[in-house]
């Protein structure tokens, strides 16, 4: 998934919580990692730590051949 918005990296990292799920359970108990992660290695979700990392990771996972769907309006299932 690619999240594209103003301050996407910072906002996403706030939602997912600290990298160490054990620490997240104490410091940010409502974060995704606190609720679903187990340890530092098994933290259940990834979030780039900077815009530069995000650009590198997007290029790695979504090369030119892949089709990235851009959603311009909300589409309920």
PyMOL Python script that loads the backbone (N, CA, C, O; Angstrom):
from pymol import cmd

cmd.read_pdbstr("""\
ATOM      1  N   UNK A   1       0.851  -1.163   0.000  1.00  0.00           N
ATOM      2  CA  UNK A   1       0.000   0.000   0.000  1.00  0.00           C
ATOM      3  C   UNK A   1       0.902   1.233   0.000  1.00  0.00           C
ATOM      4  O   UNK A   1       1.906   1.286   0.711  1.00  0.00           O
ATOM      5  N   UNK A   2       0.535   2.194  -0.788  1.00  0.00           N
ATOM      6  CA  UNK A   2       1.227   3.481  -0.790  1.00  0.00           C
ATOM      7  C   UNK A   2       0.244   4.530  -0.293  1.00  0.00           C
ATOM      8  O   UNK A   2      -0.831   4.717  -0.863  1.00  0.00           O
ATOM      9  N   UNK A   3       0.626   5.199   0.765  1.00  0.00           N
ATOM     10  CA  UNK A   3      -0.191   6.267   1.320  1.00  0.00           C
ATOM     11  C   UNK A   3       0.365   7.586   0.812  1.00  0.00           C
ATOM     12  O   UNK A   3       1.535   7.900   1.032  1.00  0.00           O
ATOM     13  N   UNK A   4      -0.469   8.354   0.136  1.00  0.00           N
ATOM     14  CA  UNK A   4      -0.026   9.623  -0.415  1.00  0.00           C
ATOM     15  C   UNK A   4      -0.899  10.738   0.131  1.00  0.00           C
ATOM     16  O   UNK A   4      -2.093  10.804  -0.159  1.00  0.00           O
ATOM     17  N   UNK A   5      -0.295  11.613   0.921  1.00  0.00           N
ATOM     18  CA  UNK A   5      -0.990  12.748   1.513  1.00  0.00           C
ATOM     19  C   UNK A   5       0.046  13.662   2.145  1.00  0.00           C
ATOM     20  O   UNK A   5       1.211  13.288   2.276  1.00  0.00           O
ATOM     21  N   UNK A   6      -0.366  14.832   2.527  1.00  0.00           N
ATOM     22  CA  UNK A   6       0.511  15.739   3.248  1.00  0.00           C
ATOM     23  C   UNK A   6       0.930  15.066   4.554  1.00  0.00           C
ATOM     24  O   UNK A   6       0.077  14.572   5.291  1.00  0.00           O
ATOM     25  N   UNK A   7       2.215  15.041   4.847  1.00  0.00           N
ATOM     26  CA  UNK A   7       2.774  14.443   6.064  1.00  0.00           C
ATOM     27  C   UNK A   7       2.432  12.958   6.216  1.00  0.00           C
ATOM     28  O   UNK A   7       2.201  12.482   7.328  1.00  0.00           O
ATOM     29  N   UNK A   8       2.401  12.238   5.109  1.00  0.00           N
ATOM     30  CA  UNK A   8       2.035  10.817   5.121  1.00  0.00           C
ATOM     31  C   UNK A   8       2.935   9.992   6.033  1.00  0.00           C
ATOM     32  O   UNK A   8       2.442   9.170   6.806  1.00  0.00           O
ATOM     33  N   UNK A   9       4.250  10.199   5.954  1.00  0.00           N
ATOM     34  CA  UNK A   9       5.178   9.402   6.761  1.00  0.00           C
ATOM     35  C   UNK A   9       4.917   9.628   8.247  1.00  0.00           C
ATOM     36  O   UNK A   9       4.764   8.664   8.997  1.00  0.00           O
ATOM     37  N   UNK A  10       4.865  10.865   8.677  1.00  0.00           N
ATOM     38  CA  UNK A  10       4.655  11.168  10.092  1.00  0.00           C
ATOM     39  C   UNK A  10       3.307  10.708  10.612  1.00  0.00           C
ATOM     40  O   UNK A  10       3.212  10.146  11.703  1.00  0.00           O
ATOM     41  N   UNK A  11       2.268  10.946   9.830  1.00  0.00           N
ATOM     42  CA  UNK A  11       0.922  10.545  10.259  1.00  0.00           C
ATOM     43  C   UNK A  11       0.801   9.025  10.360  1.00  0.00           C
ATOM     44  O   UNK A  11       0.215   8.506  11.310  1.00  0.00           O
ATOM     45  N   UNK A  12       1.358   8.313   9.375  1.00  0.00           N
ATOM     46  CA  UNK A  12       1.279   6.843   9.389  1.00  0.00           C
ATOM     47  C   UNK A  12       2.068   6.290  10.567  1.00  0.00           C
ATOM     48  O   UNK A  12       1.609   5.373  11.247  1.00  0.00           O
ATOM     49  N   UNK A  13       3.247   6.841  10.809  1.00  0.00           N
ATOM     50  CA  UNK A  13       4.063   6.356  11.931  1.00  0.00           C
ATOM     51  C   UNK A  13       3.354   6.610  13.269  1.00  0.00           C
ATOM     52  O   UNK A  13       3.509   5.824  14.204  1.00  0.00           O
ATOM     53  N   UNK A  14       2.594   7.677  13.368  1.00  0.00           N
ATOM     54  CA  UNK A  14       1.830   7.947  14.587  1.00  0.00           C
ATOM     55  C   UNK A  14       0.737   6.888  14.781  1.00  0.00           C
ATOM     56  O   UNK A  14       0.462   6.478  15.908  1.00  0.00           O
ATOM     57  N   UNK A  15       0.124   6.455  13.695  1.00  0.00           N
ATOM     58  CA  UNK A  15      -0.938   5.442  13.766  1.00  0.00           C
ATOM     59  C   UNK A  15      -0.377   4.065  14.102  1.00  0.00           C
ATOM     60  O   UNK A  15      -0.973   3.325  14.884  1.00  0.00           O
ATOM     61  N   UNK A  16       0.776   3.716  13.510  1.00  0.00           N
ATOM     62  CA  UNK A  16       1.317   2.371  13.742  1.00  0.00           C
ATOM     63  C   UNK A  16       2.067   2.249  15.055  1.00  0.00           C
ATOM     64  O   UNK A  16       2.182   1.146  15.591  1.00  0.00           O
ATOM     65  N   UNK A  17       2.583   3.353  15.591  1.00  0.00           N
ATOM     66  CA  UNK A  17       3.260   3.328  16.883  1.00  0.00           C
ATOM     67  C   UNK A  17       4.727   2.958  16.797  1.00  0.00           C
ATOM     68  O   UNK A  17       5.267   2.775  15.706  1.00  0.00           O
ATOM     69  N   UNK A  18       5.375   2.847  17.959  1.00  0.00           N
ATOM     70  CA  UNK A  18       6.794   2.533  18.017  1.00  0.00           C
ATOM     71  C   UNK A  18       7.125   1.186  17.359  1.00  0.00           C
ATOM     72  O   UNK A  18       6.307   0.266  17.355  1.00  0.00           O
ATOM     73  N   UNK A  19       8.346   1.090  16.801  1.00  0.00           N
ATOM     74  CA  UNK A  19       8.772  -0.126  16.102  1.00  0.00           C
ATOM     75  C   UNK A  19       8.728  -1.345  17.008  1.00  0.00           C
ATOM     76  O   UNK A  19       8.323  -2.422  16.570  1.00  0.00           O
ATOM     77  N   UNK A  20       9.133  -1.201  18.247  1.00  0.00           N
ATOM     78  CA  UNK A  20       9.123  -2.312  19.198  1.00  0.00           C
ATOM     79  C   UNK A  20       7.706  -2.467  19.761  1.00  0.00           C
ATOM     80  O   UNK A  20       7.235  -1.633  20.534  1.00  0.00           O
ATOM     81  N   UNK A  21       7.053  -3.534  19.364  1.00  0.00           N
ATOM     82  CA  UNK A  21       5.669  -3.760  19.792  1.00  0.00           C
ATOM     83  C   UNK A  21       5.549  -3.852  21.309  1.00  0.00           C
ATOM     84  O   UNK A  21       4.543  -3.425  21.875  1.00  0.00           O
ATOM     85  N   UNK A  22       6.556  -4.401  21.970  1.00  0.00           N
ATOM     86  CA  UNK A  22       6.520  -4.488  23.441  1.00  0.00           C
ATOM     87  C   UNK A  22       6.499  -3.092  24.056  1.00  0.00           C
ATOM     88  O   UNK A  22       5.745  -2.837  24.995  1.00  0.00           O
ATOM     89  N   UNK A  23       7.315  -2.198  23.536  1.00  0.00           N
ATOM     90  CA  UNK A  23       7.333  -0.818  24.019  1.00  0.00           C
ATOM     91  C   UNK A  23       6.038  -0.108  23.655  1.00  0.00           C
ATOM     92  O   UNK A  23       5.515   0.675  24.449  1.00  0.00           O
ATOM     93  N   UNK A  24       5.517  -0.374  22.462  1.00  0.00           N
ATOM     94  CA  UNK A  24       4.273   0.258  22.013  1.00  0.00           C
ATOM     95  C   UNK A  24       3.118  -0.073  22.951  1.00  0.00           C
ATOM     96  O   UNK A  24       2.254   0.771  23.191  1.00  0.00           O
ATOM     97  N   UNK A  25       3.096  -1.289  23.481  1.00  0.00           N
ATOM     98  CA  UNK A  25       2.020  -1.698  24.391  1.00  0.00           C
ATOM     99  C   UNK A  25       1.989  -0.818  25.641  1.00  0.00           C
ATOM    100  O   UNK A  25       0.938  -0.633  26.255  1.00  0.00           O
ATOM    101  N   UNK A  26       3.156  -0.277  26.010  1.00  0.00           N
ATOM    102  CA  UNK A  26       3.256   0.575  27.198  1.00  0.00           C
ATOM    103  C   UNK A  26       3.051   2.048  26.842  1.00  0.00           C
ATOM    104  O   UNK A  26       2.271   2.744  27.492  1.00  0.00           O
ATOM    105  N   UNK A  27       3.752   2.518  25.809  1.00  0.00           N
ATOM    106  CA  UNK A  27       3.748   3.951  25.502  1.00  0.00           C
ATOM    107  C   UNK A  27       2.633   4.413  24.582  1.00  0.00           C
ATOM    108  O   UNK A  27       2.246   5.581  24.616  1.00  0.00           O
ATOM    109  N   UNK A  28       2.108   3.507  23.755  1.00  0.00           N
ATOM    110  CA  UNK A  28       1.095   3.887  22.761  1.00  0.00           C
ATOM    111  C   UNK A  28       0.119   2.722  22.568  1.00  0.00           C
ATOM    112  O   UNK A  28       0.051   2.147  21.482  1.00  0.00           O
ATOM    113  N   UNK A  29      -0.640   2.371  23.620  1.00  0.00           N
ATOM    114  CA  UNK A  29      -1.451   1.152  23.623  1.00  0.00           C
ATOM    115  C   UNK A  29      -2.550   1.071  22.566  1.00  0.00           C
ATOM    116  O   UNK A  29      -3.072  -0.016  22.319  1.00  0.00           O
ATOM    117  N   UNK A  30      -2.916   2.187  21.937  1.00  0.00           N
ATOM    118  CA  UNK A  30      -3.952   2.146  20.911  1.00  0.00           C
ATOM    119  C   UNK A  30      -3.375   2.091  19.500  1.00  0.00           C
ATOM    120  O   UNK A  30      -4.124   2.135  18.524  1.00  0.00           O
ATOM    121  N   UNK A  31      -2.060   1.995  19.383  1.00  0.00           N
ATOM    122  CA  UNK A  31      -1.419   1.921  18.064  1.00  0.00           C
ATOM    123  C   UNK A  31      -1.588   0.513  17.476  1.00  0.00           C
ATOM    124  O   UNK A  31      -1.881  -0.445  18.192  1.00  0.00           O
ATOM    125  N   UNK A  32      -1.397   0.414  16.169  1.00  0.00           N
ATOM    126  CA  UNK A  32      -1.518  -0.882  15.489  1.00  0.00           C
ATOM    127  C   UNK A  32      -0.513  -1.875  16.046  1.00  0.00           C
ATOM    128  O   UNK A  32      -0.858  -3.028  16.305  1.00  0.00           O
ATOM    129  N   UNK A  33       0.725  -1.441  16.234  1.00  0.00           N
ATOM    130  CA  UNK A  33       1.754  -2.352  16.729  1.00  0.00           C
ATOM    131  C   UNK A  33       1.466  -2.809  18.157  1.00  0.00           C
ATOM    132  O   UNK A  33       1.750  -3.956  18.501  1.00  0.00           O
ATOM    133  N   UNK A  34       0.917  -1.949  18.979  1.00  0.00           N
ATOM    134  CA  UNK A  34       0.580  -2.342  20.347  1.00  0.00           C
ATOM    135  C   UNK A  34      -0.535  -3.382  20.342  1.00  0.00           C
ATOM    136  O   UNK A  34      -0.508  -4.334  21.122  1.00  0.00           O
ATOM    137  N   UNK A  35      -1.503  -3.199  19.471  1.00  0.00           N
ATOM    138  CA  UNK A  35      -2.653  -4.105  19.441  1.00  0.00           C
ATOM    139  C   UNK A  35      -2.364  -5.417  18.710  1.00  0.00           C
ATOM    140  O   UNK A  35      -2.936  -6.451  19.055  1.00  0.00           O
ATOM    141  N   UNK A  36      -1.478  -5.388  17.699  1.00  0.00           N
ATOM    142  CA  UNK A  36      -1.280  -6.573  16.856  1.00  0.00           C
ATOM    143  C   UNK A  36       0.135  -7.122  16.849  1.00  0.00           C
ATOM    144  O   UNK A  36       0.338  -8.278  16.479  1.00  0.00           O
ATOM    145  N   UNK A  37       1.118  -6.330  17.247  1.00  0.00           N
ATOM    146  CA  UNK A  37       2.505  -6.765  17.219  1.00  0.00           C
ATOM    147  C   UNK A  37       2.869  -7.594  18.428  1.00  0.00           C
ATOM    148  O   UNK A  37       2.129  -7.651  19.409  1.00  0.00           O
ATOM    149  N   UNK A  38       4.029  -8.240  18.342  1.00  0.00           N
ATOM    150  CA  UNK A  38       4.489  -9.098  19.434  1.00  0.00           C
ATOM    151  C   UNK A  38       5.835  -8.619  19.983  1.00  0.00           C
ATOM    152  O   UNK A  38       5.996  -8.437  21.190  1.00  0.00           O
ATOM    153  N   UNK A  39       6.802  -8.417  19.078  1.00  0.00           N
ATOM    154  CA  UNK A  39       8.153  -8.030  19.479  1.00  0.00           C
ATOM    155  C   UNK A  39       8.694  -6.986  18.510  1.00  0.00           C
ATOM    156  O   UNK A  39       7.976  -6.500  17.636  1.00  0.00           O
ATOM    157  N   UNK A  40       9.979  -6.647  18.677  1.00  0.00           N
ATOM    158  CA  UNK A  40      10.644  -5.736  17.758  1.00  0.00           C
ATOM    159  C   UNK A  40      10.660  -6.319  16.347  1.00  0.00           C
ATOM    160  O   UNK A  40      10.423  -5.599  15.377  1.00  0.00           O
ATOM    161  N   UNK A  41      10.933  -7.601  16.226  1.00  0.00           N
ATOM    162  CA  UNK A  41      10.987  -8.256  14.925  1.00  0.00           C
ATOM    163  C   UNK A  41       9.598  -8.605  14.382  1.00  0.00           C
ATOM    164  O   UNK A  41       9.380  -8.568  13.171  1.00  0.00           O
ATOM    165  N   UNK A  42       8.684  -8.934  15.246  1.00  0.00           N
ATOM    166  CA  UNK A  42       7.322  -9.319  14.850  1.00  0.00           C
ATOM    167  C   UNK A  42       6.371  -8.185  15.230  1.00  0.00           C
ATOM    168  O   UNK A  42       5.535  -8.324  16.123  1.00  0.00           O
ATOM    169  N   UNK A  43       6.522  -7.052  14.522  1.00  0.00           N
ATOM    170  CA  UNK A  43       5.741  -5.875  14.900  1.00  0.00           C
ATOM    171  C   UNK A  43       4.531  -5.638  14.009  1.00  0.00           C
ATOM    172  O   UNK A  43       3.843  -4.631  14.175  1.00  0.00           O
ATOM    173  N   UNK A  44       4.251  -6.529  13.073  1.00  0.00           N
ATOM    174  CA  UNK A  44       3.036  -6.645  12.262  1.00  0.00           C
ATOM    175  C   UNK A  44       2.845  -5.633  11.130  1.00  0.00           C
ATOM    176  O   UNK A  44       1.997  -5.860  10.267  1.00  0.00           O
ATOM    177  N   UNK A  45       3.582  -4.543  11.094  1.00  0.00           N
ATOM    178  CA  UNK A  45       3.332  -3.544  10.052  1.00  0.00           C
ATOM    179  C   UNK A  45       4.613  -2.744   9.799  1.00  0.00           C
ATOM    180  O   UNK A  45       5.439  -2.563  10.692  1.00  0.00           O
ATOM    181  N   UNK A  46       4.751  -2.279   8.574  1.00  0.00           N
ATOM    182  CA  UNK A  46       5.926  -1.466   8.231  1.00  0.00           C
ATOM    183  C   UNK A  46       5.506  -0.042   7.913  1.00  0.00           C
ATOM    184  O   UNK A  46       4.426   0.197   7.372  1.00  0.00           O
ATOM    185  N   UNK A  47       6.361   0.884   8.251  1.00  0.00           N
ATOM    186  CA  UNK A  47       6.178   2.275   7.881  1.00  0.00           C
ATOM    187  C   UNK A  47       7.534   2.899   7.620  1.00  0.00           C
ATOM    188  O   UNK A  47       8.426   2.821   8.465  1.00  0.00           O
ATOM    189  N   UNK A  48       7.698   3.504   6.482  1.00  0.00           N
ATOM    190  CA  UNK A  48       8.964   4.168   6.162  1.00  0.00           C
ATOM    191  C   UNK A  48       9.275   5.217   7.221  1.00  0.00           C
ATOM    192  O   UNK A  48       8.372   5.845   7.774  1.00  0.00           O
ATOM    193  N   UNK A  49      10.577   5.400   7.500  1.00  0.00           N
ATOM    194  CA  UNK A  49      10.963   6.353   8.537  1.00  0.00           C
ATOM    195  C   UNK A  49      11.276   7.745   8.005  1.00  0.00           C
ATOM    196  O   UNK A  49      11.545   8.663   8.780  1.00  0.00           O
ATOM    197  N   UNK A  50      11.242   7.905   6.674  1.00  0.00           N
ATOM    198  CA  UNK A  50      11.500   9.219   6.082  1.00  0.00           C
ATOM    199  C   UNK A  50      10.951   9.227   4.657  1.00  0.00           C
ATOM    200  O   UNK A  50      10.635   8.176   4.099  1.00  0.00           O
ATOM    201  N   UNK A  51      10.843  10.395   4.088  1.00  0.00           N
ATOM    202  CA  UNK A  51      10.387  10.517   2.709  1.00  0.00           C
ATOM    203  C   UNK A  51      11.356   9.806   1.767  1.00  0.00           C
ATOM    204  O   UNK A  51      10.926   9.158   0.812  1.00  0.00           O
ATOM    205  N   UNK A  52      12.660   9.921   2.028  1.00  0.00           N
ATOM    206  CA  UNK A  52      13.656   9.265   1.188  1.00  0.00           C
ATOM    207  C   UNK A  52      13.515   7.745   1.255  1.00  0.00           C
ATOM    208  O   UNK A  52      13.589   7.070   0.229  1.00  0.00           O
ATOM    209  N   UNK A  53      13.314   7.210   2.445  1.00  0.00           N
ATOM    210  CA  UNK A  53      13.102   5.764   2.594  1.00  0.00           C
ATOM    211  C   UNK A  53      11.825   5.341   1.877  1.00  0.00           C
ATOM    212  O   UNK A  53      11.793   4.304   1.216  1.00  0.00           O
ATOM    213  N   UNK A  54      10.778   6.142   2.009  1.00  0.00           N
ATOM    214  CA  UNK A  54       9.513   5.823   1.352  1.00  0.00           C
ATOM    215  C   UNK A  54       9.688   5.754  -0.156  1.00  0.00           C
ATOM    216  O   UNK A  54       9.179   4.832  -0.794  1.00  0.00           O
ATOM    217  N   UNK A  55      10.392   6.704  -0.732  1.00  0.00           N
ATOM    218  CA  UNK A  55      10.610   6.710  -2.184  1.00  0.00           C
ATOM    219  C   UNK A  55      11.380   5.464  -2.616  1.00  0.00           C
ATOM    220  O   UNK A  55      11.035   4.844  -3.622  1.00  0.00           O
ATOM    221  N   UNK A  56      12.413   5.094  -1.871  1.00  0.00           N
ATOM    222  CA  UNK A  56      13.202   3.902  -2.184  1.00  0.00           C
ATOM    223  C   UNK A  56      12.348   2.633  -2.056  1.00  0.00           C
ATOM    224  O   UNK A  56      12.416   1.754  -2.916  1.00  0.00           O
ATOM    225  N   UNK A  57      11.559   2.535  -1.003  1.00  0.00           N
ATOM    226  CA  UNK A  57      10.746   1.344  -0.758  1.00  0.00           C
ATOM    227  C   UNK A  57       9.604   1.231  -1.767  1.00  0.00           C
ATOM    228  O   UNK A  57       9.277   0.125  -2.198  1.00  0.00           O
ATOM    229  N   UNK A  58       9.001   2.335  -2.146  1.00  0.00           N
ATOM    230  CA  UNK A  58       7.944   2.319  -3.161  1.00  0.00           C
ATOM    231  C   UNK A  58       8.512   1.832  -4.483  1.00  0.00           C
ATOM    232  O   UNK A  58       7.890   1.018  -5.166  1.00  0.00           O
ATOM    233  N   UNK A  59       9.698   2.328  -4.852  1.00  0.00           N
ATOM    234  CA  UNK A  59      10.336   1.890  -6.097  1.00  0.00           C
ATOM    235  C   UNK A  59      10.658   0.397  -6.051  1.00  0.00           C
ATOM    236  O   UNK A  59      10.562  -0.289  -7.068  1.00  0.00           O
ATOM    237  N   UNK A  60      11.037  -0.107  -4.884  1.00  0.00           N
ATOM    238  CA  UNK A  60      11.361  -1.529  -4.741  1.00  0.00           C
ATOM    239  C   UNK A  60      10.114  -2.406  -4.905  1.00  0.00           C
ATOM    240  O   UNK A  60      10.141  -3.389  -5.645  1.00  0.00           O
ATOM    241  N   UNK A  61       9.032  -2.056  -4.221  1.00  0.00           N
ATOM    242  CA  UNK A  61       7.829  -2.887  -4.226  1.00  0.00           C
ATOM    243  C   UNK A  61       6.921  -2.655  -5.427  1.00  0.00           C
ATOM    244  O   UNK A  61       6.220  -3.571  -5.856  1.00  0.00           O
ATOM    245  N   UNK A  62       6.923  -1.461  -5.965  1.00  0.00           N
ATOM    246  CA  UNK A  62       6.029  -1.110  -7.061  1.00  0.00           C
ATOM    247  C   UNK A  62       6.847  -0.608  -8.235  1.00  0.00           C
ATOM    248  O   UNK A  62       7.011   0.599  -8.409  1.00  0.00           O
ATOM    249  N   UNK A  63       7.358  -1.516  -9.033  1.00  0.00           N
ATOM    250  CA  UNK A  63       8.161  -1.093 -10.180  1.00  0.00           C
ATOM    251  C   UNK A  63       7.271  -0.566 -11.297  1.00  0.00           C
ATOM    252  O   UNK A  63       6.048  -0.550 -11.157  1.00  0.00           O
ATOM    253  N   UNK A  64       7.862  -0.141 -12.389  1.00  0.00           N
ATOM    254  CA  UNK A  64       7.123   0.451 -13.511  1.00  0.00           C
ATOM    255  C   UNK A  64       6.057  -0.472 -14.084  1.00  0.00           C
ATOM    256  O   UNK A  64       5.030  -0.001 -14.574  1.00  0.00           O
ATOM    257  N   UNK A  65       6.284  -1.767 -14.030  1.00  0.00           N
ATOM    258  CA  UNK A  65       5.358  -2.729 -14.637  1.00  0.00           C
ATOM    259  C   UNK A  65       4.078  -2.899 -13.831  1.00  0.00           C
ATOM    260  O   UNK A  65       3.052  -3.309 -14.373  1.00  0.00           O
ATOM    261  N   UNK A  66       4.133  -2.587 -12.538  1.00  0.00           N
ATOM    262  CA  UNK A  66       2.935  -2.775 -11.721  1.00  0.00           C
ATOM    263  C   UNK A  66       1.957  -1.635 -11.959  1.00  0.00           C
ATOM    264  O   UNK A  66       2.339  -0.519 -12.310  1.00  0.00           O
ATOM    265  N   UNK A  67       0.701  -1.949 -11.761  1.00  0.00           N
ATOM    266  CA  UNK A  67      -0.310  -0.908 -11.942  1.00  0.00           C
ATOM    267  C   UNK A  67      -0.713  -0.390 -10.567  1.00  0.00           C
ATOM    268  O   UNK A  67      -1.243  -1.134  -9.742  1.00  0.00           O
ATOM    269  N   UNK A  68      -0.462   0.862 -10.337  1.00  0.00           N
ATOM    270  CA  UNK A  68      -0.843   1.493  -9.078  1.00  0.00           C
ATOM    271  C   UNK A  68      -2.145   2.226  -9.311  1.00  0.00           C
ATOM    272  O   UNK A  68      -2.229   3.111 -10.162  1.00  0.00           O
ATOM    273  N   UNK A  69      -3.155   1.855  -8.553  1.00  0.00           N
ATOM    274  CA  UNK A  69      -4.474   2.457  -8.687  1.00  0.00           C
ATOM    275  C   UNK A  69      -4.554   3.693  -7.819  1.00  0.00           C
ATOM    276  O   UNK A  69      -4.332   3.619  -6.610  1.00  0.00           O
ATOM    277  N   UNK A  70      -4.859   4.797  -8.403  1.00  0.00           N
ATOM    278  CA  UNK A  70      -5.001   6.045  -7.668  1.00  0.00           C
ATOM    279  C   UNK A  70      -6.483   6.265  -7.395  1.00  0.00           C
ATOM    280  O   UNK A  70      -7.284   6.351  -8.326  1.00  0.00           O
ATOM    281  N   UNK A  71      -6.843   6.355  -6.131  1.00  0.00           N
ATOM    282  CA  UNK A  71      -8.233   6.568  -5.744  1.00  0.00           C
ATOM    283  C   UNK A  71      -8.441   8.057  -5.530  1.00  0.00           C
ATOM    284  O   UNK A  71      -7.793   8.658  -4.673  1.00  0.00           O
ATOM    285  N   UNK A  72      -9.320   8.643  -6.284  1.00  0.00           N
ATOM    286  CA  UNK A  72      -9.568  10.071  -6.150  1.00  0.00           C
ATOM    287  C   UNK A  72     -10.822  10.361  -5.352  1.00  0.00           C
ATOM    288  O   UNK A  72     -11.051  11.501  -4.949  1.00  0.00           O
ATOM    289  N   UNK A  73     -11.631   9.349  -5.119  1.00  0.00           N
ATOM    290  CA  UNK A  73     -12.807   9.518  -4.269  1.00  0.00           C
ATOM    291  C   UNK A  73     -13.033   8.243  -3.494  1.00  0.00           C
ATOM    292  O   UNK A  73     -12.526   7.189  -3.878  1.00  0.00           O
ATOM    293  N   UNK A  74     -13.772   8.314  -2.426  1.00  0.00           N
ATOM    294  CA  UNK A  74     -14.009   7.161  -1.570  1.00  0.00           C
ATOM    295  C   UNK A  74     -14.849   6.125  -2.313  1.00  0.00           C
ATOM    296  O   UNK A  74     -15.864   6.463  -2.923  1.00  0.00           O
ATOM    297  N   UNK A  75     -14.427   4.872  -2.259  1.00  0.00           N
ATOM    298  CA  UNK A  75     -15.185   3.828  -2.937  1.00  0.00           C
ATOM    299  C   UNK A  75     -15.513   2.704  -1.963  1.00  0.00           C
ATOM    300  O   UNK A  75     -14.694   1.817  -1.721  1.00  0.00           O
ATOM    301  N   UNK A  76     -16.716   2.753  -1.411  1.00  0.00           N
ATOM    302  CA  UNK A  76     -17.177   1.739  -0.461  1.00  0.00           C
ATOM    303  C   UNK A  76     -17.311   0.395  -1.169  1.00  0.00           C
ATOM    304  O   UNK A  76     -17.655   0.328  -2.350  1.00  0.00           O
ATOM    305  N   UNK A  77     -17.037  -0.653  -0.436  1.00  0.00           N
ATOM    306  CA  UNK A  77     -17.218  -2.011  -0.980  1.00  0.00           C
ATOM    307  C   UNK A  77     -18.661  -2.407  -0.889  1.00  0.00           C
ATOM    308  O   UNK A  77     -19.024  -3.512  -1.292  1.00  0.00           O
TER     309      UNK A  77
END
""", "prot")
cmd.dss("prot")
cmd.show_as("cartoon", "prot")
cmd.util.cbc("prot")
cmd.orient("prot")
